[in-house]
Amino acid sequence: MTTADSYGAKDITVLEGLEAVRKRPGMYIGSTGPTGLHHLVYEVVDNSVDEAMAGYCTRIDVTLLADGGVEVIDDGRGIPVDLHPKYETLSAAEVVLTVLHAGGKFGGEGYKVSGGLHGVGVSVVNALSRRVEVEIDREGQRHLMTFVDGGQPHDRLHVIGASPDHHEGSDNVTGTKRTGTTVRFWPDGTIFDELVFSARTLLERFQMMAFLNKGLEIRMRDLRPEGNSTWVSHRYDGGIIDFVRHVNASKQELFGAVGYFAMSEPEQEVEIAFQWNTGFNNDGVHSFANGINTIEGGMHVEGFRKGFTNAINKYARAKGLLKEKDENLQGEDIREGLTAIIAVKLREPQFEGQTKGKLGNVSVRSLVERATNDKLAEWLEEHPSEARAAVAKATQSARARVAAQNARNTMRRKTLLDGAGMPDKLRDCSSSDPRERELFIVEGDSAGGSATQARDPRTQAILPIRGKILNVERARVDKMLQNAEIQTLTSAMGAGIGEEYDVAKIRYHRVIIMCDADVDGSHIRTLLLTFFFRQMRPLVEHGHVFIAQPPLFSTVVGKEKIYLKDDTSKNAYVAANPQKKIEFQRLKGLGEMDWQELGVTTMDASERTLLQVSVQQAALADEIVSTLMGEDVEMRKQFIQTNAKDVRFLDI
């Protein structure tokens, strides 16, 4: 899907308007918080990945510099340095760095397929940085240009010497001159709320990119004082087959084989890898378009689901695994325990939906459906034992689905007979506008009573739950719906559960988990988040789930009681009052605060702090939830030991 070696100044297409970026950065990178800050890195790395997708880049090196900057080096062809046809005094490289939407991905013959969601280009990184340095190795010469103060040229593009030889270990021929681009940038502190990059967030993103680009190596090191200065490398020669194995590593696989098939057309292509595990979740289908995680699905997922269901049913009937009197297996039956990666590449992706996480290209649906119908049928014929195991699992799932439907019907009949249909425990609010309604899920009747007194009865509803809810990671839906607390949660939120869940029907736009800051509270919070992620995932993906942040410390100064959110706040308070001898009380239970204190510190919208729960990489979140909440004790222990240093609050 790429042309030969055409990549020069004529392939850099231009759309004007960089001056607007500093005025409204959120329009271009989403926010000026941590998400937007990390987006700068992704924008630069996406350009290098484009070179890999075109077949010219084999390795990308990312370094978090000690002074807060970031360096990205690739061994692609290098940004073109010849004069741009539209700007006679500017090189193509200078246009790419100073004109919004200028790049090979916007037309010409530079890239047939390119990554990146916003497609705003590296010029936005320049606009939002206090300094940018770009080195380009091309045609045996090293070129340099620098910019300061949000994209102002400091050094025009000029040759600083000969390009060095290719690095050792490169797939390119050792001894030839290096080609590629190096970008170093330092974000502007007057634009961003904070300037601290999360190494873990970046590594997770780079691992996903390496999975989706077979054979591409992405390395990262962190030269900051507390960072890991050794290279962490991700390269997967199996591509998305390795991705499926990675996601399923925290689960028990149904069989060892990973299925794989691919199909391409002149303007688009698809590759799919899949494997069943013994679990009960049917949310294991993860989709990507041009490297972007399409968390809301789209046309490629529709095509896959239809083709997959059709192919499995045809096989089951042809082999006598489904009798004539038996109903067809439904999609949710077949997808129980299925992990699948759908990766499509297309010339002009159309992203839609609230999070821009849904693919709208109709043409890709028919490609994926045809590929799945044809290629999956071949795979099933070639793997009879695996095919029979998959059909047997789907048949068991179908029986459980019928039982779950009966349980749902029983639950609905019960609520209708009860009258209003809302759980007795729910202390609802009076507003009828879901956008301003909040549901506080609180631990225990005591905290529920305090929260009821502290709330604003017009917009805040209270739902006390008793003890720890069922771990839904280890239960089928029919068992789940027999659990009293799960029934209560599902009824109160009013949008269904599992495959029937409809985020448009939610009764509250903020669902706030309010638990104690101790081990039990953390466990309950984790169980609730697992339930929401597995059975009401759109609720999380649309940003409706929050965690209340009650203060961890209090101290009395004179007659005034002061609350401090965490250790950082406590240390800052001590530093600001060095003359005072201060004694702090550690608050573990919401019950330790009277209702007035609970209202002021945790529930009052003008005073409280809420932590919003988001899913940026659904496939990696899937893996982590399975690790922490699944059956594999050894893997859970290993995960906890590896990530112990990231724990902020430890209750001993």
Secondary structure, 3 states (H helix, E strand, C coil): CCCCCCCCHHHCECCCCHHHCCCCCHHHHCCCCHHHHHHHHHHHHHHHHHHHHCCCCCEEEEEECCCCCEEEEECCCCCCCCECCCCCCCEHHHHHHHCCCCEHHHCCCCCCCCCCCCCCCHHHHHHCEEEEEEEEEECCEEEEEEEECCCEEEEEEEEEEECCECCCCCCCCCCCECCEEEEEEEECCCCCCCCCCCHHHHHHHHHHHHHHCCCCEEEEEECCCCCCCCCEEECCCCCHHHHHHHHHCCCCECCCCCEEEEEEECCEEEEEEEEEECCCCCCCEEEEECCEECCCEEHHHHHHHHHHHHHHHHHHHHCCCCCCCCCCCCHHHHHCCEEEEEEEEECCCCEECCCCCEECCHHHHHHHHHHHHHHHHHHHHHCHHHHHHHHHHHHHHHHHHHHHHHHHHHHHHHHHHHCCCCCCCCECCCCCCCCCCEEEEEEHHHHHHHHHHHCCCCCEEEEEECCCCCCHHHCCHHHHCCCHHHHHHHHHHCCCCHHHCCHHHCCCCEEEEECCCCHHHHHHHHHHHHHHHHHCHHHHHCCCEEEECCCCEEEEECCEEEEECCHHHHHHHHHHCCCCCCCCEECCCHHHCCHHHHHHHHHCCCCCCEEECCCCCHHHHHHHHHHHHCCCHHHHHHHHHHHHHHCCCCCC
